[in-house]
């Protein structure tokens, strides 16, 4: 699971650097469906499913937020 977290944060950062809000919403919707599918495939309880979805979304959005901070820092440096 540690590798998945790093991959999600890296994916969030790369989406944040390259794309804007519309792509963020699209990727979040895909991650939501993927998280639900993963939880159903592994027969998780409702609580564990909810935690899986929240953790996935927060990790991705954290990476996206860091990319927005980096983008703003580089823009102000110019």
C-alpha positions in Angstrom: 0.0 0.0 0.0 2.9 2.3 0.5 3.8 2.1 -3.2 0.2 2.9 -4.1 0.3 6.0 -1.9 3.5 7.3 -3.5 2.1 6.6 -7.0 -1.1 8.4 -6.2 0.7 11.5 -4.8 3.0 11.5 -7.8 0.1 11.2 -10.2 -1.6 14.1 -8.4 1.5 16.2 -8.7 1.9 15.5 -12.4 -1.8 16.2 -13.1 -1.4 19.4 -11.2 1.6 20.5 -13.1 0.2 19.7 -16.5 -3.6 20.2 -16.3 -6.2 22.4 -14.7 -9.4 21.9 -12.7 -11.4 20.0 -15.3 -8.9 17.2 -15.5 -8.7 17.1 -11.7 -12.4 16.4 -11.5 -12.2 13.7 -14.2 -9.4 11.9 -12.5 -11.1 12.1 -9.1 -14.2 10.5 -10.6 -12.1 7.7 -12.1 -10.3 7.2 -8.7 -13.7 7.1 -7.0 -15.0 4.3 -9.3 -11.6 2.5 -9.0 -11.6 2.7 -5.2 -15.2 1.3 -5.0 -14.3 -1.5 -7.4 -11.2 -2.3 -5.4 -13.2 -2.4 -2.2 -15.9 -4.6 -3.7 -13.3 -7.0 -5.2 -11.6 -7.4 -1.8 -14.9 -7.7 0.1 -14.3 -4.7 2.4 -16.7 -3.6 5.1 -18.5 -0.2 4.7 -16.0 1.5 7.1 -13.0 0.1 5.3 -14.5 1.0 1.9 -15.1 4.6 3.1 -11.5 4.8 4.5 -10.1 3.5 1.2 -12.0 6.1 -0.8 -11.1 9.0 1.5 -7.4 8.0 1.7 -7.2 7.7 -2.1 -8.9 11.0 -2.7 -6.9 12.9 -0.1 -3.5 11.5 -1.2 -4.2 12.5 -4.9 -5.5 15.9 -3.9 -2.5 16.5 -1.7 -0.2 15.9 -4.6 -2.3 18.2 -6.8 -2.1 20.9 -4.1 1.6 20.7 -3.9 1.8 21.0 -7.7 -0.3 24.2 -7.5 2.0 25.6 -4.8 5.0 24.8 -7.0 3.3 26.3 -10.1 2.6 29.5 -8.1 6.2 29.7 -6.8 7.6 29.4 -10.3 5.2 31.9 -11.7 6.1 34.5 -9.0 9.8 33.9 -9.5 9.5 34.9 -13.2 
